[in-house]
């Protein structure tokens, strides 16, 4: 009966929990290889389990990743070469590589438990290298203290006990698949210098292995102390660290200048396509860039590519949701430069997207201006139509000579006013901007308004100074809108009183009907609102016109029996 396959997630969890024990197994199997010494047959046989444990522990590849056939073939070839050249010298080189691998984990681990755990592993590898593997790999003619490898075989496992003393929970490395390559390379090179320096001292000074090792170790420690002091001298002046930082920053200086020019160019150029073209041309100032081509994706159809600079041997493509950019370089770009240029292209794409949004906002603002102008004109035309309907109603009701005479007088008074207002409306269409209209004497405006609403059940009251002037177009528009809304309200609530009152430059329209709902009153003059009585768009446009003229239209009272709108100058309201 076939066993059910273990889920992949369970295998990954098992490898994560067994990670500390895998490294310990790698070191124990390595110590057994060193213990076998000259028995090459059993050593090669034990080398395969050692490499298998190392492959399970190694932090270079993810535990859940699959190894492709080319990588597997190269790995098998390396194992075959290791088996063929297996011996003390091969084990010494292998210990150097393992020390660099574990050293990269020591400097990267932030928790105390994993750091002590990896320090114990690194200490074992260094002691095994210097006391067991390296003395055995030296030529027979060089003086090596007898028994040093035996001493190392018994003392080196003490470092493994340090690893066992770390509690199991603190051994777990949450960043097990991350390795500090720089620190690992530094440890590897440092041990290589120590080994080669020891061999050089033995050859040149003619001393034994132990004295050469101690002398090289002393010179190396002194050199490291001098380098550490020179890196950060703490004596009031900068050290090597400052010079190194300046050098690293100077490498990125052309990129920073291009970013600064990109920010300034976004303020200078308002056309998105030209902005990308000028920014792409400035890429030629960066090192390694010979030319390129770019293409935008903002339109319905893909735009043809546009080139800049010259075509070179190597090509690299970069993509952004709105932009495709290709760079030509004389030499291939490394991984770090690819990441750097990809970041620059993403920033260029974001600036291009901001330019597109700015252009869209500009278009929407233009459409909004057209809409507002059209809404104001529609409102004026609606008021003119209402006035004409009133005149037509008065003309139809004139059945006797007296009423015909009153209708003719009304027509004689209102038709010039309607003609002037129609002319003002056409002037707004020719010049779509908020205007106050001509200033009209207040008594004259009050008399014309009383005549306009005569016969509609609207009480017109007021006290004005003879030399007082009012913006006639604004007051007429607001008055007709407010009175028209009140008349519509009277159809639903018969018998309510409507009073238009002008006191100085303060205009109010009041009705005795029901109060406006709170949710409707809150947005009544701030935005267009939906209402069965017609309130909303007209009042919103009147409020905008009043605000543009330096006045304020507001709902002064809103209670049962008294709903009052007031128009007054902003400074007096």
Phi, psi and omega in degrees: 000132184280133179285144177293143181292141178285128181301150183296324180295323178293323178295319179295319179295322179294319179294324179294317180289326182273005185301313179298322180288332178294316178296321177296322176294323177298316182288323178295316178295326176294321178293326175295323176298318178292328181291329182289336175059249188275358180282086185291328182295308178291330177296316177294324179293322179282341181294327181294311174299325178298315179292326177296316177297322179294322179294326177287328183274330193309139182268009184279325180242145178292147181294332182268001181277149178264139180270123179287162183298319177299318179294320179295322179294318178295322179295318178296323179295319178295320177296320178297318178295320179296317178296323183291317182263020183298132180173185181300319180294318178296322178294325177296314177297323180294321177294323175300315180295318179295323178297320176295322180293314179290325178298327176295332176280329181297312184283341181272331184293132182261330180282151184291321182298304178300327181293315178295322180299312180288330175296321176297319178295319180294322178297319178297315182296320180293316179294320179294324179292313188278336184252342184240296189291313184293315176301325178289332183277349181290151176299154183298333184285342183279141182285118179235129179301134181288140177084003181291326178289324177295319176298321178293325179296330181268331183268329182299322179296349177298329177294332178290330177294330175298321178295324180286335180286341178288129180303152185299321181291327182280348178284336187295126179258110182291337179254047186294336183261019178241136183225136176273097184293325181295313179295319178298318178295322178297316178297317180299313181292324179296316178292324178296319177297320179297316181293311181294325177294322177296315178297319179295320178295321178295322181285319186276318184269345179069028179262168180284176187296317185293317179294319178297321180294314181294320179295316179295322179295321178294316178298320181293318178296317178298318179296321179293322178295318178295319178295321177296319178293320180292332179291319180216083188292333180057043180232025178091002178220156183286152180251208181294329181299321179293316179295321179293320179296318178297322180295317180295319180292326179292333177294326181269003183299315178301323179291321178295320178295323178294322178295320177297317178294328178295318179294317179291326180293327178295334177276332182276318187258123181262347179268122186301316183295317179292328176297314179296320181298314180291322178293323178293321178296328179285348174295339180294342178283346180282151179294147176077349184270121177260332180175192180173186176211153182220157180209137181264157178241017187285330183278178177292322177250145181295130180285150178294148181292147178242133186259157173214148180072207183241155178278132181244185188288325185249140183234139178223127182260139176231145185233144171225151180308334181243001189208136172245129182229132177241131180245138177251129181230153179285333179234154179294145181275138176283175182297319179295320178291325176299315178296321181296311181292326177296322176296319179297319180293321178296321177295319177298319177296322178293320176295321178296320177296321176296322177296319178297319180293322177297318178296321178294320177295323177296319179294318180293325176295321177296316178295325178294321177296319177296319180296315180296319178297316178296323180293319178295319179295320178299319179296318179295319179295323178298319178294320177297318179296322178296320178295318178295322177297322178296317178295319179295321178296319179295322180292321180290328182280353181281093182257340180241167183301322181294313180293327177293323178293318178295323179293321178295321178295321179296318178296321181295327180279321190273327183299317175298324178294316180295321178296319179294320179292323177295323176295321177294323178295317176296326177293324175297323180293324178285328179233086186285078177211153181296129178228151180277343186081181181284146178280131186242141174301137184298315179299321179295318180295321180293321179293318179294323179291319178297321178291326182293321182263010179295138179083002180251007178075031181245125178273125180247120181233160176171154175226118183227162175276148182297327182261013181281140180243144179231150170289098190300318183297318181293312183294322180293317180298312182295317182297314180296323180292313182293317180292322177298318177295321178293322177295322175297323178292328180294330178297325178274336181230080183299144174095358181285150180266142180236125183234125172253123186231133177239116177237103186070239175252020180255117180252133178225144175234124187231142173228157183263024182273198182286159181285155176281140180302146185297318181294330177281323183291330181295327182249011190297316183256003182261333183199160175297135181232157179266133180204143180291338182271000177094000178289146175140271189294314181298316179293323179296316178293323177295320178295320178296317179296321178294318180296321179292336181264004180087017179244175180221128176253125183216159175272104188279317177228141178213084177215168181298122180094352180206102174241113188232129172255141184231133172245124182208161175301150185298322184286340183258353184273000000 
